[in-house]
């Protein structure tokens, strides 16, 4: 007895091999196209970059010039803003006292926290740096890691893979950049620091002009010899390596740790170009790129557990100098460039993932192509 086509499918378990062939061919074609297609000729917006786990510096690196190209002219320096007049601008009363206590910690972290530790019968175990050494003008200068977006709300941290509070962000900076133990939750020091940073954010700073971090980077490995020459001709007058007077040490036990953001080339280079030497910045971004590589090639404190950073490795910025990575490029290339090949490879992977997502939904009967390509 011959079975109807519908009954045959039911007894035979669905489509026969020849009936599955078009879907199989479509899958192969999609994967080939995804592997061969060039990445989109555009840089993601800052919002898109943050969603996809890219840092602002990595967004800049999406615009890397081809090898041998003439570097683009540097854009205008970040606009100046009316400086905070501290402590005169603080509010009066108990609230102002708490904010001022946080500012004193921010302005001279070793002295302020050492005094608190001595009062508690302990010692401050951090390095010689203060918060103000990286976050210039009391944390309100554009192009100098401004803290004008700080809030105490819980926020997702790609590095932790968790939603963390503003106080936890402060402690992460203390541990990574100042090599200090975290402040106890609920402590007066932690509460006052958070109050000060929240006050800075509430002053309504709006930087309408993009800073020097948004410009092209050279698509090459950083030149340590050039960087060292520039450092000792321009920077060493104030920064004597591990020994420091007015300026903070840039390497050695008194400087920022290996796991800090300043130890990332695409973070330090724009900072140097925008701010160094103080008052009269003179480094081009390409020169700052080489100086930053020289500085970050020196020895500095290492922290444990860095290999557990960025649980979702695809969210790891390309210039994080320690493994593991979601690609096959070396640790040295992630630390000192060139970054163009890494970014291009990751973009291809993102495009391939979108194709796989679409094919998977096609096989399951879903035809909503738009939702597939909007998938993050």
C-alpha positions as CSV (number, residue, x, y, z in Angstrom):
1,X,0.0,0.0,0.0
2,X,1.4,3.4,-0.9
3,X,1.4,6.1,1.7
4,X,0.4,9.6,1.1
5,X,3.2,12.2,1.1
6,X,2.0,13.6,4.5
7,X,1.9,10.2,6.1
8,X,5.3,9.4,4.6
9,X,6.8,12.4,6.4
10,X,5.2,11.5,9.7
11,X,6.6,7.9,9.5
12,X,9.9,8.8,7.9
13,X,10.7,11.5,10.5
14,X,10.3,14.7,8.3
15,X,12.2,15.7,5.2
16,X,14.3,13.1,3.2
17,X,17.9,13.7,2.5
18,X,17.3,15.3,-0.9
19,X,14.7,17.6,0.5
20,X,17.2,18.9,3.1
21,X,19.8,19.6,0.4
22,X,18.6,23.2,-0.4
23,X,18.8,24.2,3.3
24,X,22.3,22.6,3.6
25,X,23.5,24.5,0.5
26,X,22.1,27.7,1.9
27,X,23.9,27.3,5.2
28,X,27.2,26.7,3.3
29,X,26.7,29.7,1.1
30,X,25.9,32.0,4.0
31,X,29.0,30.9,5.9
32,X,31.2,31.4,2.8
33,X,29.8,34.9,2.2
34,X,30.3,35.8,5.8
35,X,33.9,34.7,5.8
36,X,34.7,36.5,2.5
37,X,32.7,39.7,3.0
38,X,34.7,42.8,4.0
39,X,33.8,44.5,7.2
40,X,31.4,47.4,7.0
41,X,33.1,50.6,5.9
42,X,32.1,52.5,9.0
43,X,33.0,52.9,12.6
44,X,30.4,52.1,15.1
45,X,28.8,54.9,17.1
46,X,29.8,55.3,20.7
47,X,26.5,53.8,21.8
48,X,27.0,50.8,19.6
49,X,30.6,50.4,20.7
50,X,29.5,50.3,24.4
51,X,26.8,47.7,23.6
52,X,29.3,45.5,21.8
53,X,31.9,45.8,24.6
54,X,34.2,48.2,22.8
55,X,35.9,50.9,24.7
56,X,35.9,54.5,23.4
57,X,39.6,54.0,22.5
58,X,38.7,50.8,20.5
59,X,36.1,52.8,18.7
60,X,38.8,55.2,17.6
61,X,41.0,52.3,16.5
62,X,38.2,51.2,14.1
63,X,39.4,54.1,12.0
64,X,43.1,52.9,11.8
65,X,44.9,54.2,8.7
66,X,46.4,51.7,6.2
67,X,50.1,51.0,6.6
68,X,52.3,53.7,5.2
69,X,49.5,56.3,4.9
70,X,50.3,59.8,6.0
71,X,48.9,60.5,9.5
72,X,45.8,62.6,9.6
73,X,46.1,66.1,11.0
74,X,45.3,66.2,14.7
75,X,41.9,67.7,15.5
76,X,41.4,70.6,17.9
77,X,42.3,70.0,21.5
78,X,39.4,69.4,23.8
79,X,37.5,72.5,24.7
80,X,38.4,74.1,28.0
81,X,35.7,74.4,30.7
82,X,35.4,76.6,33.6
83,X,37.5,75.0,36.3
84,X,36.0,73.9,39.6
85,X,36.9,76.3,42.4
86,X,37.5,73.9,45.3
87,X,36.7,73.9,48.1
88,X,34.8,77.2,47.6
89,X,32.2,75.6,45.4
90,X,31.2,72.9,47.9
91,X,27.7,73.2,49.5
92,X,27.5,74.2,53.1
93,X,26.5,72.0,56.0
94,X,27.0,68.3,56.6
95,X,26.7,67.4,52.9
96,X,29.5,69.8,52.0
97,X,31.7,68.3,54.8
98,X,31.3,64.8,53.3
99,X,32.0,66.0,49.8
100,X,35.1,67.9,51.0
101,X,36.4,64.7,52.8
102,X,36.0,62.8,49.5
103,X,37.9,65.6,47.6
104,X,40.8,65.4,50.0
105,X,41.1,61.7,49.4
106,X,40.9,62.3,45.6
107,X,43.5,65.1,45.8
108,X,46.1,63.3,47.9
109,X,45.1,59.7,48.3
110,X,48.2,58.3,50.1
111,X,48.1,61.0,52.7
112,X,44.4,61.0,53.3
113,X,44.0,57.2,53.4
114,X,47.2,56.8,55.5
115,X,45.8,59.1,58.1
116,X,42.6,57.1,58.2
117,X,44.5,53.8,58.3
118,X,46.7,55.1,61.2
119,X,43.5,56.1,63.1
120,X,42.2,52.5,62.6
121,X,45.5,51.0,63.7
122,X,46.5,49.8,60.2
123,X,48.7,51.1,57.3
124,X,47.9,52.2,53.8
125,X,49.3,49.7,51.3
126,X,48.8,51.7,48.1
127,X,51.4,53.2,45.8
128,X,52.5,56.9,45.4
129,X,49.7,57.9,43.0
130,X,46.5,59.9,43.8
131,X,43.2,59.9,41.9
132,X,44.0,63.4,40.6
133,X,47.1,62.1,38.8
134,X,45.0,60.4,36.1
135,X,41.7,62.3,36.4
136,X,42.9,65.9,35.9
137,X,41.2,69.1,37.1
138,X,39.5,67.4,39.9
139,X,38.0,64.8,37.5
140,X,36.4,67.3,35.2
141,X,38.9,67.9,32.4
142,X,37.9,66.6,28.9
143,X,40.5,64.3,27.4
144,X,41.8,63.3,30.9
145,X,39.6,60.4,31.9
146,X,36.8,62.7,33.2
147,X,34.5,61.4,35.9
148,X,31.6,63.6,34.9
149,X,29.4,60.6,34.1
150,X,29.8,59.0,37.5
151,X,26.8,57.8,39.4
152,X,26.1,55.5,42.3
153,X,23.6,53.5,40.3
154,X,24.3,49.9,39.5
155,X,25.9,49.5,36.1
156,X,27.1,46.5,34.0
157,X,30.8,46.0,33.9
158,X,32.2,44.0,31.0
159,X,35.4,43.5,32.9
160,X,33.6,41.9,35.8
161,X,30.8,40.4,33.8
162,X,28.5,41.7,36.5
163,X,26.3,44.6,37.4
164,X,28.3,46.6,40.0
165,X,27.7,49.7,42.1
166,X,29.6,53.1,41.9
167,X,31.4,52.2,45.1
168,X,32.6,48.9,43.5
169,X,33.9,50.9,40.6
170,X,35.9,53.1,43.0
171,X,37.4,50.1,44.7
172,X,38.3,48.5,41.4
173,X,40.3,51.7,40.5
174,X,42.0,51.7,43.9
175,X,43.1,48.1,43.5
176,X,44.2,48.3,39.8
177,X,45.7,51.8,39.5
178,X,46.7,52.5,43.1
179,X,47.6,48.9,44.1
180,X,45.7,49.4,47.3
181,X,43.4,47.2,49.3
182,X,39.7,48.0,48.7
183,X,37.9,50.3,51.1
184,X,35.4,48.4,53.4
185,X,31.8,48.7,52.2
186,X,30.0,51.3,54.3
187,X,33.2,53.0,55.4
188,X,33.3,56.8,55.7
189,X,36.2,57.0,53.2
190,X,34.3,55.1,50.5
191,X,31.1,57.0,51.1
192,X,32.8,60.4,50.9
193,X,34.7,59.5,47.7
194,X,31.4,58.4,46.1
195,X,29.7,61.6,47.3
196,X,32.5,63.8,45.8
197,X,32.4,62.0,42.4
198,X,28.6,62.3,42.4
199,X,28.9,66.0,43.1
200,X,31.3,66.5,40.2
201,X,28.9,64.7,37.9
202,X,26.0,66.8,39.1
203,X,27.8,70.1,38.1
204,X,26.4,69.7,34.6
205,X,29.6,69.5,32.5
206,X,28.8,69.0,28.8
207,X,31.7,68.4,26.5
208,X,30.4,69.2,23.1
209,X,33.7,68.8,21.3
210,X,35.3,65.5,20.9
211,X,38.7,65.2,22.6
212,X,41.9,64.0,21.1
213,X,41.0,60.3,21.8
214,X,38.8,60.4,18.7
215,X,41.3,60.4,15.9
216,X,43.2,57.9,13.7
217,X,45.9,55.7,15.1
218,X,48.9,54.5,13.1
219,X,48.4,51.0,11.8
220,X,51.8,49.7,13.0
221,X,53.6,48.3,15.9
222,X,54.6,51.0,18.3
223,X,58.2,52.1,18.1
224,X,59.9,51.8,21.5
225,X,63.2,53.4,20.4
226,X,61.3,56.6,19.2
227,X,59.2,56.5,22.3
228,X,62.2,56.3,24.6
229,X,63.9,59.2,22.8
230,X,60.8,61.3,23.0
231,X,60.3,60.4,26.7
232,X,63.8,61.5,27.8
233,X,63.7,64.6,25.6
234,X,60.3,65.8,26.7
235,X,58.9,63.9,29.7
236,X,61.8,62.9,31.9
237,X,62.3,66.5,33.1
238,X,59.2,65.9,35.3
239,X,58.9,62.2,35.3
240,X,62.0,60.4,36.3
241,X,60.8,56.9,35.9
242,X,60.5,55.3,39.3
243,X,61.8,58.4,41.1
244,X,59.4,61.3,41.2
245,X,59.2,64.8,42.6
246,X,56.2,66.8,41.6
247,X,55.1,64.4,38.8
248,X,53.9,60.9,39.5
249,X,56.1,57.8,38.8
250,X,55.3,56.1,35.5
251,X,56.6,52.7,36.3
252,X,58.0,50.7,39.1
253,X,56.3,49.8,42.4
254,X,55.0,53.3,43.0
255,X,53.1,53.4,39.7
256,X,49.9,52.1,38.3
257,X,49.4,48.3,38.0
258,X,49.5,46.0,35.0
259,X,45.7,45.6,35.1
260,X,44.9,49.3,35.1
261,X,43.3,51.1,32.2
262,X,46.4,53.4,31.9
263,X,48.4,50.3,31.0
264,X,46.4,50.1,27.8
265,X,48.1,51.7,24.8
266,X,44.9,53.1,23.3
267,X,44.0,54.7,26.6
268,X,47.3,56.2,27.6
269,X,48.3,57.6,24.1
270,X,45.3,60.0,23.8
271,X,45.7,61.0,27.4
272,X,49.4,62.0,26.7
273,X,48.5,63.8,23.4
274,X,45.8,65.8,25.1
275,X,47.6,66.7,28.3
276,X,51.4,66.4,28.2
277,X,53.5,68.4,28.9
278,X,51.1,70.1,31.3
279,X,49.7,73.4,30.1
280,X,51.3,73.1,26.7
281,X,50.6,69.7,25.1
282,X,53.0,69.2,22.2
283,X,52.9,65.5,21.4
284,X,51.1,64.4,18.2
285,X,49.0,61.3,18.6
286,X,51.6,59.3,16.7
287,X,54.3,60.5,19.0
288,X,52.1,59.8,22.0
289,X,51.5,56.3,20.7
290,X,55.2,55.5,20.8
291,X,55.8,57.2,24.2
292,X,52.9,55.3,25.7
293,X,54.3,52.0,24.4
294,X,57.7,52.8,25.9
295,X,56.2,53.7,29.3
296,X,53.9,50.7,29.4
297,X,56.7,48.3,28.4
298,X,58.4,49.0,31.7
299,X,58.0,46.9,34.8
300,X,55.0,47.6,37.1
301,X,53.0,45.8,39.8
302,X,51.0,42.7,38.7
303,X,47.8,41.7,40.3
304,X,46.4,38.2,40.6
305,X,43.3,37.0,38.9
306,X,43.6,39.1,35.7
307,X,42.9,36.0,33.6
308,X,39.3,36.0,35.0
309,X,38.6,39.5,33.6
310,X,36.1,39.8,30.8
311,X,34.2,36.5,31.2
312,X,32.7,37.2,27.8
313,X,36.0,37.5,25.9
314,X,34.3,39.1,22.9
315,X,33.8,42.1,25.2
316,X,37.5,42.5,25.8
317,X,39.0,45.6,24.2
318,X,41.7,44.9,21.7
319,X,44.5,46.6,23.7
320,X,44.1,44.8,27.0
321,X,47.7,43.6,27.5
322,X,47.0,40.3,29.2
323,X,45.3,37.0,27.9
324,X,43.1,35.2,27.3
325,X,41.7,36.6,24.1
326,X,38.9,35.7,21.7
327,X,41.3,35.5,18.8
328,X,44.7,34.0,17.7
329,X,46.8,37.2,17.9
330,X,49.7,37.3,20.3
331,X,49.8,39.0,23.6
332,X,52.5,41.4,22.3
333,X,50.4,42.5,19.4
334,X,47.4,43.1,21.8
335,X,49.8,45.2,23.9
336,X,51.7,47.2,21.3
337,X,49.9,46.8,18.0
338,X,49.2,46.9,15.1
339,X,45.6,46.8,16.1
340,X,44.0,47.0,12.6
341,X,44.2,43.2,11.9
342,X,42.7,42.4,15.3
343,X,39.8,44.7,14.8
344,X,39.2,43.5,11.3
345,X,39.2,39.9,12.4
346,X,36.7,40.6,15.2
347,X,34.4,42.5,12.9
348,X,34.4,39.5,10.5
349,X,33.6,37.2,13.4
350,X,30.7,39.5,14.4
351,X,29.3,39.4,10.9
352,X,29.7,35.6,10.7
353,X,27.9,35.2,14.0
354,X,25.0,37.2,12.6
355,X,24.8,35.0,9.5
356,X,24.8,31.8,11.7
357,X,22.1,33.3,13.8
358,X,20.0,34.0,10.7
359,X,20.5,30.5,9.3
360,X,19.6,28.9,12.6
361,X,16.4,30.9,12.7
362,X,15.7,29.9,9.0
363,X,16.0,26.3,9.8
364,X,13.7,26.6,12.8
365,X,11.1,28.3,10.6
366,X,11.7,31.9,11.6
367,X,12.0,34.3,8.7
368,X,12.5,37.6,10.5
369,X,15.7,38.7,8.9
370,X,15.6,42.1,10.5
371,X,15.5,40.7,14.0
372,X,18.4,38.4,13.2
373,X,20.7,41.2,12.1
374,X,19.8,43.4,15.0
375,X,20.9,40.7,17.4
376,X,23.8,41.6,19.6
